[in-house]
Amino acid sequence: PPALPLVADPRDVRPELMGTRQTTVDAETWAAFRKQCTAHGVTPSAAMFTAYAIVLARQAGHRRMLLNSLQLNRLPLHPDVHRIVGAFASTMLIPVEPAEGGTFAELAADNQRRFSESAAHNLISGVEVSRELGRRRGTHRPVAPIVFQSTLGMDAAMGERVPDTAGPLGRIDMADHHQQLRTPQVALEVRMFELRDEMYLVFSLVDELFDTAAVDAMFRELTGIARTLAEPGSWNDPVALPAAADAPESEELRVGRYARQDRTEEGGAPRTEVERTIAEVWEEMLAISGVDRAADFFALGGDSLLAVRVLGKLAREKGIAVAVRDFLEAPTISGLAALASPER
């Protein structure tokens, strides 16, 4: 991910709700922006994704990064899918590397191509890819906590506009809204959507992780780029980007680079009553036998959903309660036993 500077380790933060920055691009400017997108053969989403990547690269000090994108993924896998109400959202991981010295038009075209390549594999979600990356890297921390979400152009694609009425509820104004998010494994998310011909631009973030002034500067810069792209000449100017492709070596706390926690657990059979109790549940849920006290839950075939079920079973039936995020830092029997807080 982009190695954005942090002021706290995510492991030590317990946010109740995510902080928000919001602004709008007026209808006239947004119409001019869309016109330029058409002229350069890219979608508004691809253009704004590129602007977001530029802002992140400048703040992080490098150009190569992995971003997470939330996408509509309503697949016709059931004959009644058209009758089902739901978000049908899926994550998609997109590798980004804006070329040094490229114009905005060139960068946007490249990112649109990357979008298309990633979307061609939409039967494999970003969650699955993240899980495999984490397994190979030996980490259970989020691998892509910086997110891009856009519904720009969705009304036009569906042939509809946002309704003005809600039946017996009378007239509604969709622009009169308030947003509050709490999204696990996300440090910073940008959302973009259209209402009443204007473009809404929203930052949602874990405030405790970032320097407030830096976040405000990033938001202002992204908003400024969006408005500048309404002007024809701005698309052909070379974009100033860091020379470094990868994040520079630094002792500074950054996204994707945290203080390493080395576990020195001794292997062998479970030693205490609590460890033996946990081992019984693991063996039942993972369908294995003779589990080692230092074996990694995920290396044994577990996944995040099964981890939640295991922790729920331990809490309900054994009186051993451990938060999921704490378990991810020490996903072994001995680690879980050390974290256990019996509800007795």
VOGU-3710 file (C-alpha; in Angstrom, 3 decimals, decimal comma):
1> ppalplvadp> 0,000/0,000/0,000  1,063/3,651/-0,192  3,417/4,169/2,759  1,556/7,130/4,219  3,112/8,451/7,453  1,270/7,436/10,620  1,150/8,935/14,089  0,014/5,685/15,764  0,226/1,946/15,172  -3,174/0,606/14,006
11> rdvrpelmgt> -2,809/-2,178/16,576  -3,051/0,398/19,362  -6,078/2,268/17,997  -9,712/1,500/18,874  -11,824/3,918/16,783  -15,549/4,203/17,427  -16,320/5,886/14,098  -14,255/7,089/11,163  -13,614/10,782/10,645  -14,980/12,524/7,551
21> rqttvdaetw> -14,038/15,286/5,111  -16,610/16,190/2,452  -16,922/18,705/-0,363  -18,721/19,085/-3,689  -17,693/20,010/-7,208  -20,392/22,285/-8,648  -22,535/21,200/-11,580  -20,869/23,443/-14,171  -17,345/22,353/-13,255  -18,375/18,714/-13,048
31> aafrkqctah> -19,997/18,852/-16,485  -16,770/20,299/-17,906  -14,778/17,553/-16,137  -16,938/14,839/-17,717  -16,574/16,472/-21,120  -12,784/16,287/-20,814  -13,005/12,627/-19,785  -14,997/11,878/-22,941  -12,510/13,781/-25,071  -9,619/11,734/-23,653
41> gvtpsaamft> -11,401/8,370/-23,777  -11,511/7,625/-20,036  -14,313/7,333/-17,513  -14,738/9,872/-14,705  -13,983/7,083/-12,227  -10,667/6,291/-13,931  -9,748/9,988/-13,937  -10,555/10,416/-10,240  -8,767/7,170/-9,382  -5,690/8,588/-11,108
51> ayaivlarqa> -5,983/11,873/-9,211  -6,254/9,909/-5,934  -3,168/7,833/-6,797  -1,203/11,004/-7,568  -2,084/12,544/-4,208  -1,191/9,323/-2,382  2,120/8,972/-4,240  3,163/12,504/-3,365  2,275/12,056/0,300  3,885/8,605/0,563
61> ghrrmllnsl> 7,017/9,510/-1,429  6,798/6,637/-3,949  4,842/5,635/-7,057  4,285/1,849/-6,886  1,373/0,865/-4,646  -1,577/-1,481/-4,213  -4,997/0,104/-3,797  -8,298/-1,441/-2,780  -11,462/-0,643/-4,708  -15,062/-1,438/-3,800
71> qlnrlplhpd> -17,031/-2,547/-6,855  -20,590/-3,539/-7,709  -20,478/-7,261/-8,464  -24,066/-8,428/-8,999  -23,461/-11,686/-10,823  -26,327/-13,670/-12,438  -25,622/-16,781/-10,367  -29,242/-17,285/-9,265  -32,425/-17,095/-11,385  -34,009/-14,651/-8,910
81> vhrivgafas> -31,004/-12,397/-8,476  -32,944/-9,467/-9,946  -35,436/-9,768/-7,070  -32,812/-9,662/-4,321  -32,106/-6,429/-2,446  -28,475/-5,978/-1,467  -25,264/-4,079/-2,054  -23,619/-6,920/-4,032  -20,297/-5,225/-3,326  -16,936/-6,869/-3,796
91> tmlipvepae> -13,397/-5,641/-3,290  -10,837/-5,509/-6,096  -7,104/-4,961/-5,613  -5,485/-2,740/-8,229  -1,696/-2,405/-8,631  -0,745/1,162/-9,519  2,528/2,621/-10,773  2,101/6,036/-12,433  4,986/6,665/-14,808  7,368/9,439/-13,893
101> ggtfaelaad> 7,044/12,293/-16,387  3,740/11,102/-17,844  0,865/13,453/-18,585  -2,399/13,112/-16,719  -4,095/11,814/-19,879  -1,472/9,054/-20,186  -1,695/8,106/-16,524  -5,501/7,981/-16,620  -5,500/5,779/-19,725  -3,032/3,386/-18,057
111> nqrrfsesaa> -5,129/3,181/-14,893  -8,280/2,526/-16,898  -6,473/-0,397/-18,514  -5,445/-1,692/-15,074  -9,047/-1,391/-13,911  -10,233/-3,477/-16,866  -7,585/-6,140/-16,291  -8,508/-6,478/-12,605  -12,246/-6,506/-13,344  -11,729/-9,410/-15,751
121> hnlisgvevs> -10,957/-11,564/-12,685  -13,976/-10,493/-10,627  -14,843/-14,057/-9,607  -11,843/-13,839/-7,273  -12,461/-11,091/-4,733  -9,936/-8,737/-3,233  -10,558/-10,419/0,122  -9,291/-13,722/-1,279  -6,254/-12,069/-2,852  -5,510/-10,196/0,393
131> relgrrrgth> -5,736/-13,420/2,363  -3,253/-15,148/0,039  -0,878/-12,167/0,096  -1,010/-12,119/3,879  -0,272/-15,842/4,022  2,739/-15,504/1,725  4,061/-12,470/3,585  3,474/-14,049/6,986  1,221/-11,242/8,236  -2,404/-10,918/9,277
141> rpvapivfqs> -2,401/-7,152/9,022  -4,465/-5,555/6,214  -2,459/-5,593/2,972  -4,548/-2,922/1,196  -6,079/-0,536/3,765  -6,271/2,442/1,371  -9,567/2,327/-0,532  -11,158/3,949/-3,588  -14,926/3,812/-4,085  -16,793/5,426/-6,956
151> tlgmdaamge> -20,360/5,273/-8,249  -19,741/8,016/-10,799  -21,830/7,440/-13,888  -24,001/4,770/-12,269  -27,256/6,714/-12,736  -26,506/7,139/-16,430  -25,629/3,448/-16,779  -28,936/2,448/-15,170  -30,887/4,993/-17,204  -32,307/6,580/-14,069
161> rvpdtagplg> -31,882/9,569/-11,805  -32,073/9,648/-8,024  -35,817/9,730/-7,159  -37,376/12,896/-5,742  -40,165/11,122/-3,896  -40,476/8,165/-1,570  -44,131/7,194/-1,838  -46,004/7,860/1,418  -42,927/9,554/2,891  -43,371/12,431/0,482
171> ridmadhhqq> -40,644/14,465/-1,207  -37,036/13,658/-0,343  -33,762/15,434/-0,926  -30,910/12,933/-1,262  -28,420/15,777/-0,836  -29,635/16,211/2,751  -27,670/13,407/4,353  -25,111/12,622/7,036  -22,451/9,944/6,722  -20,812/7,892/9,453
181> lrtpqvalev> -18,647/4,865/8,767  -16,946/2,164/10,703  -15,136/-0,152/8,332  -12,686/-2,800/9,576  -9,251/-3,056/7,975  -9,563/0,357/6,292  -7,289/3,262/7,204  -8,376/5,750/4,531  -11,184/5,612/1,985  -12,266/8,085/-0,679
191> rmfelrdemy> -15,843/7,954/-1,969  -17,241/9,754/-5,001  -20,840/9,961/-6,133  -23,173/12,267/-8,032  -26,270/14,073/-6,757  -28,236/16,771/-8,539  -25,538/17,025/-11,237  -22,816/17,761/-8,678  -19,954/15,484/-7,659  -19,561/14,681/-3,964
201> lvfslvdelf> -16,061/13,902/-2,732  -15,683/12,274/0,698  -12,704/11,164/2,773  -13,381/8,648/5,556  -10,445/7,720/7,741  -9,281/6,544/11,121  -8,415/9,972/12,512  -6,187/8,544/15,225  -3,754/7,145/12,634  -2,930/10,278/10,660
211> dtaavdamfr> -1,669/13,794/11,176  -4,684/16,089/10,778  -2,802/18,726/8,770  -1,507/16,086/6,334  -4,994/14,670/5,747  -6,439/18,135/5,212  -3,682/18,902/2,702  -4,354/15,656/0,789  -8,069/16,390/0,652  -7,496/19,928/-0,599
221> eltgiartla> -5,065/18,680/-3,229  -7,468/16,015/-4,519  -10,313/18,518/-4,680  -8,050/20,978/-6,501  -6,997/18,385/-9,086  -10,641/17,475/-9,742  -11,503/21,113/-10,455  -8,388/21,709/-12,530  -9,210/18,733/-14,780  -12,275/20,610/-16,011
231> epgswndpva> -9,797/22,707/-18,027  -8,604/21,185/-21,346  -4,921/22,077/-21,028  -4,441/20,375/-17,657  -4,630/16,874/-19,141  -1,506/17,307/-21,267  0,821/18,669/-18,610  3,462/16,314/-17,131  2,474/15,239/-13,617  4,994/15,863/-10,838
241> lpaaadapes> 5,596/12,578/-9,030  8,254/11,128/-6,697  11,244/9,621/-8,465  11,220/6,527/-6,230  9,063/3,625/-7,392  9,045/1,889/-4,007  8,729/3,296/-0,515  12,063/4,535/0,831  13,615/2,767/3,788  12,625/4,552/6,959
251> eelrvgryar> 12,266/3,972/10,681  9,161/6,138/10,591  5,818/4,464/11,245  3,946/4,187/7,946  1,020/2,350/6,387  2,196/-1,176/5,612  5,315/-0,784/7,729  4,793/-1,431/11,410  6,955/-2,373/14,335  7,526/-6,101/13,951
261> qdrteeggap> 6,315/-8,363/16,728  8,464/-11,457/16,903  6,829/-14,389/18,653  9,112/-16,834/20,440  6,618/-19,549/21,285  7,894/-23,036/21,949  6,219/-25,811/20,021  4,827/-29,042/21,346  1,628/-30,271/22,897  -0,683/-27,839/24,748
271> rtevertiae> 0,594/-27,322/28,299  -2,155/-25,705/30,345  -5,845/-26,366/30,803  -6,698/-23,254/28,790  -4,411/-24,341/25,932  -5,919/-27,830/25,924  -9,440/-26,356/25,845  -8,522/-24,153/22,891  -6,846/-27,078/21,133  -10,031/-29,152/21,405
281> vweemlaisg> -12,043/-26,438/19,671  -9,387/-25,948/16,971  -9,258/-29,668/16,243  -13,052/-29,812/15,960  -13,409/-26,723/13,755  -10,359/-27,403/11,562  -10,995/-31,178/11,385  -7,439/-32,022/12,408  -5,803/-33,788/15,352  -2,689/-33,346/17,455
291> vdraadffal> -2,375/-29,592/16,858  0,879/-27,948/17,987  0,585/-25,103/20,500  2,753/-22,860/18,276  1,081/-23,725/14,948  -0,439/-20,817/13,046  -4,234/-21,048/12,730  -4,195/-19,797/9,147  -1,344/-22,069/8,093  -3,464/-24,975/9,337
301> ggdsllavrv> -6,213/-24,068/6,869  -8,235/-21,544/8,841  -9,568/-18,286/7,448  -11,030/-15,099/8,895  -14,620/-16,375/8,909  -13,633/-19,605/10,624  -11,592/-17,601/13,141  -14,732/-15,654/14,092  -16,639/-18,923/14,542  -13,849/-20,389/16,676
311> lgklarekgi> -13,692/-17,330/18,904  -17,476/-17,301/19,216  -17,539/-20,941/20,236  -14,783/-20,397/22,801  -16,661/-17,438/24,283  -20,081/-19,156/24,386  -19,100/-22,623/25,480  -15,766/-22,272/27,236  -15,926/-18,786/28,751  -12,767/-17,703/26,911
321> avavrdflea> -13,228/-14,308/25,240  -10,665/-12,759/22,896  -11,229/-9,989/20,357  -10,680/-10,898/16,701  -8,097/-8,165/16,131  -6,072/-9,397/19,135  -6,216/-12,982/17,901  -4,851/-11,909/14,504  -1,708/-10,653/16,215  -1,071/-14,058/17,831
331> ptisglaala> -3,015/-16,762/15,914  -1,627/-19,754/17,811  -2,931/-21,814/20,711  -0,294/-20,452/23,075  -0,871/-16,902/21,839  -4,631/-17,213/22,210  -4,267/-18,684/25,686  -2,082/-15,759/26,731  -4,758/-13,337/25,519  -7,659/-15,241/27,046
341> sper> -9,896/-13,457/29,545  -12,299/-16,030/31,034  -15,848/-14,724/31,483  -16,334/-16,326/34,845
//
